[in-house]
Amino acid sequence: MKITTVEKYGENGYNIYRIPCIVCTNKGTLLTCYEARHGNDWGVLDVILKRKSVGADEWSERICVADSLGRSTMNNPVMFVDGDTVHMLHCKNYRYLYYTKSTDDGLTWSEAKEITFVPERLLGEYNWTVCAVGPGHGLTTKNGRLIVPMWLARNTHDINTHGPSVVTTIYSDDHGESWQCGDIIWSTDSFISPNESTLAELSDGRIMMNCRHVTKNDMRAVLISDNGSGNWSEVYFDANLPDPICQGSLAQADDGILFINCAATMQEGRVHTTVRHSSDDGKTWDKAFEVAPRGGYSDVCYDPASKTVCAFAESGRADEKNTFSFDLVATEFTWDEV
């Protein structure tokens, strides 16, 4: 097992580091990206990336993928691997959506292309005031479809508020050349304000969405689709996945799926950041390992070559008066080690 502090709260030019994303490339390189913040959610934020090559002991120097130029909120980076290409979507000021990609294992990135017109296609159905992808990573299916979870919020009294909200996906069937919107998954009396969601492909090719919401029942919400863009099932709540209303993330493994979140109730709060494993498409969860006793947002990926689980999480609390004074910590382990 290897545990590394990738960024430490209050050090190296920024006040706060949050919103982790991690992927493993086909070459076995680990890529992490996250928000480097001077303030809160709507403050001046940059998107930073670090790399860790196979066999390396340390993470690379920072690569700034989205520079705020000291005046914008560059938020919610979402990466996903597609062959030898790594794609990334990120947002600006929770209203504009950008796409970039790397073909050299994350060393360099193409000029970001604005694709806000994609979620704007939904304005006739839902006149959103806030838009964001992820957090966490996106999904590349076995048939090559790229799918990214997205949440939309509408609040005309405060257009910077993240709720009430709905969720959807955007997807590409041509390796990121063009993007389409999926169906909106609406808020209901029994499924209130779904927002940050995450995706995995099940053994039969169906797509699972696991979702944060504010129904206040201490459980993650789950929906299933044939294609990840529409025909979503009725929502059900997984009593085996407690949640304090916080973000979580699914990932593929060669023998099942992984899930990471704060495995706790609302009363307990954002504690017990735990990686779980399921070998039966999420019906049950047969393994669990806590990577942080106190935390927040988190992401997880899997390296099939080394059979290593790689968790990247907000960990600890450096300042008890500051709820979000986390370090960003990477934990690499195999199930045999825990």
C-alpha positions in Angstrom: 0.0 0.0 0.0 1.2 3.5 -0.8 -0.3 6.7 0.7 0.8 10.1 -0.7 -0.3 13.6 0.1 -0.6 15.1 -3.4 -1.6 18.6 -2.1 -1.5 20.0 1.4 -4.0 22.5 2.7 -2.9 26.1 2.6 0.5 25.4 0.9 2.1 26.1 -2.5 0.1 29.2 -3.5 -3.5 28.2 -2.9 -5.7 28.2 0.2 -7.8 25.1 -0.6 -7.6 22.0 -2.8 -10.8 20.2 -3.6 -12.9 18.2 -6.0 -10.6 15.2 -6.8 -10.6 13.2 -10.0 -8.4 10.3 -10.9 -7.9 8.0 -13.9 -5.5 5.3 -14.9 -4.3 5.5 -18.6 -3.8 2.4 -20.8 0.0 2.9 -20.1 -0.6 2.6 -16.4 0.0 6.3 -15.7 -2.1 7.8 -12.9 -3.6 11.2 -13.6 -5.1 13.4 -10.9 -6.9 16.7 -11.4 -8.6 18.9 -9.0 -9.6 22.5 -8.2 -6.9 24.7 -6.7 -8.8 27.4 -4.8 -8.2 30.9 -3.5 -11.7 31.0 -2.0 -15.0 29.1 -1.9 -17.0 27.3 -4.6 -17.4 30.6 -6.6 -14.0 32.1 -5.9 -11.0 32.2 -8.2 -10.2 28.6 -9.0 -7.7 26.9 -11.3 -7.8 23.3 -12.6 -4.5 21.5 -11.8 -3.2 18.1 -12.9 -0.5 15.9 -11.6 0.9 12.6 -13.1 2.5 9.5 -11.7 4.1 7.2 -14.2 4.5 3.4 -13.7 7.2 2.7 -11.2 7.5 6.3 -10.1 7.6 7.1 -6.4 6.4 10.7 -6.6 3.8 12.7 -8.4 4.9 15.2 -11.1 5.0 18.9 -10.9 1.7 20.7 -11.5 0.3 21.1 -14.9 -2.3 23.9 -15.1 -5.0 22.7 -17.4 -7.5 25.5 -16.9 -6.1 28.9 -15.8 -8.6 31.3 -14.2 -6.3 34.2 -15.0 -7.1 35.4 -11.5 -10.7 36.3 -12.3 -12.8 33.2 -13.0 -14.1 30.0 -11.4 -12.6 27.0 -13.3 -14.5 24.1 -11.8 -15.5 20.5 -11.9 -12.8 18.8 -14.0 -13.8 15.3 -15.3 -11.4 13.0 -17.1 -12.0 9.7 -18.9 -9.7 7.4 -20.9 -10.5 6.4 -24.5 -7.7 4.3 -25.9 -4.6 6.4 -26.0 -6.5 9.6 -25.5 -7.5 11.2 -22.2 -10.5 13.5 -22.5 -11.4 16.2 -20.0 -14.5 18.3 -19.5 -14.5 21.3 -17.1 -16.7 24.2 -16.4 -16.2 28.0 -16.0 -18.3 29.9 -13.5 -20.8 27.0 -13.4 -22.3 28.2 -16.7 -19.9 27.4 -19.5 -18.6 24.0 -20.5 -15.2 23.2 -22.1 -13.6 20.2 -23.7 -9.9 19.4 -24.0 -7.9 16.2 -24.6 -4.4 14.8 -24.3 -2.8 12.3 -26.6 0.5 12.0 -24.7 -0.6 10.5 -21.4 -1.6 13.8 -19.8 1.7 15.7 -20.5 0.1 18.3 -22.8 -3.5 19.3 -23.5 -5.3 20.7 -26.5 -6.7 24.2 -26.5 -10.0 24.1 -24.6 -13.0 24.2 -26.8 -16.3 25.7 -25.5 -19.2 23.3 -25.9 -21.8 25.1 -23.7 -24.2 24.8 -26.6 -24.6 21.1 -25.6 -26.4 21.7 -22.3 -28.1 24.8 -23.7 -30.1 22.4 -25.9 -32.0 21.5 -22.8 -33.1 25.0 -22.0 -36.4 24.5 -23.6 -37.1 21.7 -21.1 -35.3 23.1 -18.1 -34.2 26.7 -18.0 -31.2 26.1 -15.8 -29.1 28.8 -14.1 -26.2 26.6 -13.0 -24.5 23.8 -15.0 -21.7 21.4 -14.0 -20.3 18.0 -15.0 -19.2 15.3 -12.5 -17.4 15.6 -10.1 -15.2 12.6 -10.5 -14.4 10.9 -13.8 -16.5 10.0 -16.8 -17.2 6.6 -18.4 -16.0 5.0 -21.7 -18.2 2.0 -22.5 -17.0 -1.2 -24.1 -18.7 -0.1 -27.4 -16.8 3.2 -27.3 -19.5 5.6 -26.1 -18.2 8.4 -23.9 -20.7 9.4 -21.2 -20.3 12.2 -18.6 -22.8 12.8 -15.8 -24.1 16.4 -15.5 -26.3 18.3 -13.0 -28.3 21.4 -13.7 -29.8 23.8 -11.2 -32.5 26.4 -11.5 -33.0 29.2 -8.9 -34.1 32.6 -10.2 -33.9 34.1 -6.7 -30.2 33.3 -6.5 -28.6 32.2 -9.8 -25.4 31.1 -8.0 -27.2 28.5 -5.9 -26.7 24.8 -6.6 -30.4 23.8 -6.1 -33.0 22.8 -6.7 -31.5 20.5 -9.3 -31.9 17.7 -11.8 -29.4 15.4 -13.4 -28.6 14.2 -17.0 -25.7 13.0 -19.1 -23.9 14.2 -22.1 -22.4 11.6 -24.5 -20.3 11.2 -27.6 -20.3 8.3 -30.1 -17.4 9.7 -32.1 -14.5 9.9 -29.6 -15.3 13.5 -28.5 -15.8 15.1 -31.9 -19.5 15.8 -31.2 -21.6 15.7 -28.1 -25.3 15.1 -27.4 -27.6 15.5 -24.4 -29.3 12.6 -22.6 -32.7 12.7 -21.0 -33.3 14.8 -17.9 -33.9 12.8 -14.6 -36.3 15.0 -12.7 -36.7 15.8 -9.1 -39.8 14.3 -7.5 -41.4 14.2 -4.0 -39.6 10.9 -3.3 -36.3 11.8 -5.1 -35.5 15.4 -4.2 -33.0 17.5 -6.2 -30.7 14.8 -7.6 -27.3 16.4 -8.4 -23.8 15.1 -8.4 -23.9 11.6 -10.0 -21.4 8.9 -11.2 -21.6 6.1 -13.8 -20.4 2.5 -14.3 -21.0 -0.1 -17.0 -22.5 -3.3 -15.7 -21.6 -6.8 -16.8 -24.5 -6.9 -19.3 -23.6 -3.5 -20.8 -26.3 -1.5 -19.0 -25.3 1.7 -17.3 -25.7 2.3 -13.6 -26.0 5.9 -12.3 -25.3 6.4 -8.6 -26.6 9.7 -7.4 -26.4 12.3 -4.6 -29.8 13.8 -3.6 -31.4 15.7 -0.8 -34.2 13.3 0.0 -32.6 12.9 3.5 -32.9 9.2 3.8 -29.2 8.5 4.3 -28.9 6.3 1.2 -27.4 6.6 -2.2 -29.9 6.7 -5.2 -29.4 4.3 -8.1 -30.9 4.2 -11.6 -30.2 1.9 -14.6 -30.2 2.6 -18.3 -29.6 0.5 -21.4 -27.4 3.2 -23.0 -26.6 5.9 -20.4 -28.5 8.5 -22.2 -32.2 7.7 -21.7 -34.8 5.1 -20.7 -33.7 5.3 -17.1 -35.3 3.0 -14.6 -37.2 4.0 -11.5 -34.9 5.2 -8.8 -34.1 2.9 -5.9 -32.1 3.6 -2.8 -29.3 1.3 -1.8 -29.5 0.7 2.0 -26.0 -0.8 1.8 -24.5 2.5 0.7 -25.1 5.1 3.5 -24.5 8.7 2.5 -24.5 12.0 4.4 -25.5 14.0 1.3 -22.0 14.2 -0.3 -20.4 13.3 -3.6 -19.4 9.7 -4.4 -17.8 7.8 -7.4 -18.2 4.5 -9.2 -15.4 2.9 -11.2 -14.8 -0.3 -13.3 -12.6 -3.1 -12.1 -11.7 -6.3 -13.9 -13.8 -8.4 -11.5 -16.7 -6.0 -10.7 -17.3 -2.3 -9.8 -15.9 0.0 -7.2 -17.6 2.7 -5.2 -16.2 5.4 -2.9 -18.0 7.9 -0.7 -18.3 9.0 2.9 -19.9 5.9 4.3 -21.9 7.6 7.0 -25.3 9.0 7.8 -26.3 12.7 7.8 -26.1 12.8 11.5 -22.5 11.4 11.4 -21.4 13.8 8.7 -18.6 13.5 6.2 -16.5 10.7 7.8 -15.4 7.2 6.9 -14.4 7.7 3.3 -14.6 4.1 2.1 -13.9 2.1 -1.1 -16.3 -0.7 -1.6 -16.2 -3.5 -4.2 -19.1 -5.4 -5.8 -18.8 -8.6 -7.9 -22.6 -8.7 -8.7 -23.3 -5.4 -10.4 -24.0 -3.5 -7.2 -26.5 -5.9 -5.7 -24.2 -6.5 -2.8 -20.9 -5.0 -1.7 -18.4 -7.7 -0.7 -15.3 -5.8 0.3 -14.6 -2.4 2.0 -11.6 -0.4 3.0 -11.6 3.0 4.7 -9.1 5.4 3.2 -9.8 8.4 5.4 -11.5 8.7 8.8 -12.6 12.3 8.0 -13.1 13.6 4.5 -15.4 14.8 1.8 -15.3 14.4 -2.0 -13.4 11.5 -3.5 -12.7 9.5 -6.6 -11.4 6.0 -7.4 -9.9 4.1 -10.4 -8.4 0.7 -11.1 -5.2 -0.4 -12.7 -5.8 -3.8 -14.3 -2.1 -4.4 -14.9 -1.2 -4.3 -11.3 -4.7 -5.0 -9.9 -4.3 -1.8 -7.8 -7.2 0.3 -6.6 -6.3 4.0 -6.6 -8.4 6.3 -4.4 -7.9 10.1 -4.5 -9.8 11.9 -1.7 -10.2 14.9 0.4 -8.7 13.7 3.7 -8.5 15.0 7.3 -9.2 18.5 8.4 -6.3 20.7 9.0 -8.4 23.5 10.6 -11.3 22.4 12.8 -13.0 25.8 12.1 -12.8 25.3 8.3 -15.1 22.5 7.1 -13.1 22.2 3.8 -9.5 22.4 5.0 -8.5 19.1 3.5 -5.4 17.6 2.1 -5.7 15.7 -1.1 -4.4 12.2 -0.5 -3.8 9.3 -3.0 -4.1 5.8 -1.6 -2.9 2.9 -3.8 -3.7 -0.6 -2.6 -4.7 -4.1 -3.6 -7.4 -6.0 -1.8 -4.9 -8.6 -0.6 -3.2 -5.8 1.4 -6.3 -4.6 3.3 
